[in-house]
Amino acid sequence: MRPLRIVIFGWASSTHIIRWSKGLSDKNCEVKLVSLGGESIDGIETINFPRAARSSYIKYAKQAAFEAAKFNPDIVHLHYAGGFSYWGIKTKNIPLVVSVWGSDIILPNSFFKNYYIKKVLKKANAIMATSNYLKKKVIDYYPKIAIKTEVIPFGVNIPSSTSDFPQPDTIKICFTKALKEIYGPDTLLHAIAIVRNYIPNLEVNLAGEGEMKSDLEKIIKDSNLESIVNLVGFINNSDIYEFIRKHHLLVMPSRQESFGVSALEASAVGRPVIATNVGGITEVVIDNKTGIIVKSNDIKELADAIIKLCSEPSRMVEMGQAGHEFVKNNYDWDNSLNRMISIYREILNEKK
């Protein structure tokens, strides 16, 4: 069976795009990435157009379609149905797969954007969502495309076994999302200001960058958290497991979340997760089994959950082990890649 030739429209700077591009390449697909901004991906033919403004999507749409056609692909796979919808519409006579990411469907903020998103979804041969929650949002947004919408989770690599927890002399908590309001890092810090009164031997590390950094620094200072809270900056995806392993649990206090890869990464290495009841999180964190679900924006409930879980070391271990088994059985990255390739081939067989 000859290798599939796949063109991806997406951001070269995105961890998700890097993993899809390299993952498909490792599966013997020939991959070309056409991107707006970012650096070239090692081992992947990458075409980068400069991302100067939102209008750049429209400006380079014809050129992106031309670059795709030059590759003579079997499939064009468009990631994020927002700005890249212009590129997908300009691509002619090539089967099209569209992966929605969440905000493109949940928060389309103009008539103009809505028009092009619906147009590219109508044109697509198949539409991928990462969670059942997001699939429902897609169908609610545009019911006509329900029959061609499918869930392929963004899986994770599964270690063969979990690693030992850190020593209990200091309870270590991590956060691995961007420092953005939608991910609730401020809620975490306000909760930690309460938790420290009950767990004095505490260390909290927030990995990530984002526009809330200065606000978070102010909260840390005003709440006298400098001795226990660290903003450690961006962590490469290749190092994320090692980072999480140094902690007892991961907290994910998101205000909005279409899926929840951070939770899967924590479970993969055997760490329990405390997360909010928003979006697709409840599909990846099983309440009172692989972690604890709390209400979004509820500082006290989050603090109480952290205090309760940290006071029960054996329960943390049990939840971590349960999380590892759950992720291994449901969210293996290799399975996601195989299913995606299978869908590509199904589309091509239908075209014959």
ZAMARGU-4260 file (C-alpha; in steps of 0.2 Angstrom, whole numbers, plus 5000, padded with zeros to 4 digits):
<rodrens>
0) 5000/5000/5000 | 5008/5017/4995 | 5011/5030/5007 | 4997/5043/5009 | 5001/5061/5004
5) 4994/5074/5017 | 4994/5092/5017 | 4991/5100/5034 | 4984/5118/5035 | 4989/5124/5053
10) 5001/5134/5064 | 5018/5127/5064 | 5021/5134/5081 | 5007/5123/5089 | 5012/5108/5099
15) 4996/5099/5092 | 5001/5103/5074 | 5019/5097/5077 | 5013/5081/5084 | 5001/5077/5070
20) 5013/5081/5057 | 5027/5071/5065 | 5015/5057/5070 | 5008/5055/5052 | 5026/5055/5045
25) 5031/5042/5057 | 5016/5031/5051 | 5024/5032/5033 | 5013/5046/5027 | 5021/5060/5016
30) 5017/5076/5025 | 5018/5095/5019 | 5013/5108/5032 | 5007/5125/5025 | 5007/5137/5040
35) 5004/5155/5045 | 5019/5160/5056 | 5030/5149/5067 | 5046/5139/5063 | 5048/5125/5051
40) 5046/5108/5059 | 5061/5096/5058 | 5058/5082/5045 | 5042/5090/5038 | 5041/5100/5022
45) 5035/5117/5029 | 5029/5132/5020 | 5027/5148/5031 | 5018/5163/5027 | 5020/5178/5038
50) 5007/5181/5051 | 5005/5200/5052 | 4987/5202/5055 | 4970/5192/5055 | 4969/5198/5037
55) 4984/5187/5033 | 4973/5172/5032 | 4964/5180/5017 | 4979/5187/5010 | 4988/5171/5008
60) 4973/5159/5004 | 4976/5157/4986 | 4995/5154/4988 | 4991/5142/5002 | 4980/5132/4990
65) 4993/5133/4976 | 5006/5126/4988 | 4994/5112/4993 | 4991/5108/4975 | 5009/5107/4971
70) 5011/5093/4983 | 4998/5083/4973 | 4991/5077/4990 | 4978/5063/4993 | 4970/5073/5007
75) 4971/5091/5014 | 4968/5092/5032 | 4963/5109/5039 | 4966/5112/5058 | 4956/5125/5066
80) 4940/5130/5056 | 4942/5149/5060 | 4955/5158/5049 | 4961/5143/5039 | 4943/5141/5032
85) 4948/5153/5019 | 4962/5141/5014 | 4951/5126/5013 | 4938/5135/5003 | 4951/5140/4990
90) 4958/5122/4988 | 4950/5113/4974 | 4947/5095/4969 | 4956/5088/4984 | 4947/5079/4998
95) 4946/5089/5013 | 4946/5085/5032 | 4943/5099/5045 | 4948/5097/5063 | 4938/5109/5074
100) 4948/5115/5090 | 4935/5123/5101 | 4935/5141/5100 | 4933/5141/5081 | 4916/5134/5084
105) 4911/5140/5101 | 4916/5158/5099 | 4914/5163/5081 | 4912/5181/5083 | 4906/5189/5067
110) 4894/5186/5052 | 4909/5186/5040 | 4918/5172/5050 | 4902/5162/5053 | 4899/5162/5034
115) 4916/5155/5030 | 4917/5142/5044 | 4900/5135/5038 | 4906/5135/5020 | 4921/5125/5024
120) 4912/5113/5035 | 4899/5110/5021 | 4913/5107/5009 | 4923/5095/5020 | 4922/5076/5017
125) 4924/5073/5036 | 4925/5084/5052 | 4935/5079/5067 | 4931/5084/5085 | 4942/5080/5100
130) 4928/5076/5112 | 4910/5071/5112 | 4907/5088/5120 | 4914/5097/5105 | 4906/5086/5093
135) 4889/5091/5100 | 4894/5109/5099 | 4898/5107/5081 | 4882/5099/5077 | 4872/5112/5087
140) 4882/5125/5077 | 4878/5117/5060 | 4866/5103/5061 | 4868/5098/5042 | 4885/5091/5044
145) 4881/5079/5059 | 4883/5064/5048 | 4901/5067/5044 | 4907/5073/5061 | 4917/5061/5071
150) 4927/5061/5087 | 4945/5057/5087 | 4953/5062/5103 | 4970/5071/5104 | 4978/5056/5112
155) 4995/5055/5122 | 5009/5044/5123 | 5007/5031/5137 | 5022/5026/5148 | 5023/5008/5152
160) 5021/5011/5170 | 5018/5025/5182 | 5032/5033/5192 | 5034/5035/5211 | 5027/5050/5219
165) 5039/5063/5226 | 5043/5063/5245 | 5028/5069/5255 | 5038/5081/5266 | 5033/5095/5253
170) 5016/5093/5243 | 5020/5099/5225 | 5006/5105/5214 | 5007/5109/5196 | 4998/5119/5182
175) 5002/5116/5164 | 4991/5128/5154 | 4994/5145/5146 | 4993/5159/5158 | 4976/5165/5151
180) 4960/5170/5159 | 4951/5155/5151 | 4962/5143/5160 | 4959/5150/5178 | 4977/5152/5185
185) 4971/5166/5195 | 4958/5155/5203 | 4971/5143/5207 | 4982/5156/5216 | 4967/5162/5226
190) 4963/5144/5231 | 4982/5142/5236 | 4981/5157/5248 | 4968/5147/5257 | 4976/5130/5256
195) 4993/5136/5263 | 4984/5138/5280 | 4981/5120/5281 | 4996/5113/5271 | 5011/5124/5276
200) 5023/5112/5267 | 5017/5117/5250 | 5025/5121/5233 | 5015/5126/5217 | 5023/5128/5200
205) 5014/5136/5185 | 5021/5131/5169 | 5016/5142/5154 | 5017/5159/5147 | 5002/5171/5143
210) 4995/5188/5145 | 4990/5186/5163 | 5008/5184/5169 | 5009/5201/5177 | 4992/5200/5185
215) 4997/5183/5193 | 5014/5191/5199 | 5003/5204/5208 | 4992/5191/5216 | 5007/5181/5222
220) 5014/5197/5229 | 4998/5203/5237 | 4994/5186/5244 | 5012/5183/5251 | 5014/5168/5241
225) 5032/5171/5234 | 5039/5157/5245 | 5028/5144/5238 | 5022/5148/5221 | 5034/5149/5205
230) 5030/5154/5188 | 5042/5143/5179 | 5039/5148/5161 | 5035/5138/5145 | 5039/5119/5146
235) 5042/5110/5130 | 5030/5096/5126 | 5045/5083/5126 | 5048/5088/5144 | 5031/5089/5151
240) 5030/5071/5158 | 5046/5074/5168 | 5039/5090/5174 | 5023/5083/5180 | 5031/5068/5188
245) 5040/5080/5200 | 5023/5084/5208 | 5009/5075/5218 | 4995/5082/5207 | 4989/5093/5193
250) 4976/5107/5195 | 4966/5112/5180 | 4954/5126/5185 | 4949/5131/5167 | 4934/5142/5164
255) 4933/5135/5146 | 4940/5119/5139 | 4934/5109/5124 | 4945/5094/5128 | 4959/5093/5141
260) 4975/5086/5135 | 4984/5092/5151 | 4973/5081/5162 | 4977/5066/5151 | 4996/5070/5152
265) 4995/5070/5171 | 4985/5054/5171 | 4997/5045/5159 | 5011/5047/5172 | 5000/5042/5186
270) 4995/5059/5194 | 4978/5063/5200 | 4969/5079/5193 | 4958/5092/5201 | 4948/5100/5187
275) 4933/5110/5183 | 4916/5104/5176 | 4917/5114/5160 | 4917/5108/5142 | 4925/5091/5138
280) 4935/5090/5155 | 4922/5078/5162 | 4926/5065/5148 | 4945/5065/5153 | 4944/5066/5172
285) 4932/5054/5180 | 4926/5062/5196 | 4932/5053/5212 | 4941/5040/5202 | 4955/5048/5192
290) 4953/5065/5200 | 4941/5077/5208 | 4929/5088/5198 | 4924/5105/5205 | 4914/5120/5199
295) 4922/5133/5188 | 4927/5149/5197 | 4923/5142/5214 | 4939/5146/5224 | 4933/5138/5240
300) 4927/5122/5232 | 4944/5121/5223 | 4954/5124/5239 | 4943/5111/5249 | 4947/5098/5235
305) 4966/5102/5236 | 4966/5101/5255 | 4956/5085/5255 | 4966/5076/5242 | 4983/5081/5249
310) 4978/5075/5266 | 4975/5057/5259 | 4992/5051/5251 | 4985/5034/5247 | 4970/5041/5238
315) 4982/5051/5227 | 4991/5035/5222 | 4975/5026/5219 | 4968/5040/5208 | 4985/5041/5199
320) 4985/5022/5195 | 4966/5023/5189 | 4970/5038/5178 | 4985/5029/5170 | 4973/5014/5166
325) 4959/5025/5160 | 4971/5034/5148 | 4979/5019/5142 | 4963/5011/5137 | 4955/5026/5129
330) 4967/5040/5124 | 4983/5031/5117 | 4990/5043/5104 | 4995/5028/5092 | 4976/5024/5091
335) 4972/5041/5087 | 4984/5042/5072 | 4979/5025/5066 | 4960/5030/5066 | 4964/5046/5057
340) 4974/5037/5043 | 4959/5025/5042 | 4947/5039/5039 | 4959/5046/5026 | 4958/5030/5017
345) 4939/5028/5019 | 4937/5045/5010 | 4948/5040/4996 | 4939/5024/4993 | 4923/5033/4993
350) 4930/5044/4979 | 4934/5029/4968
</rodrens>
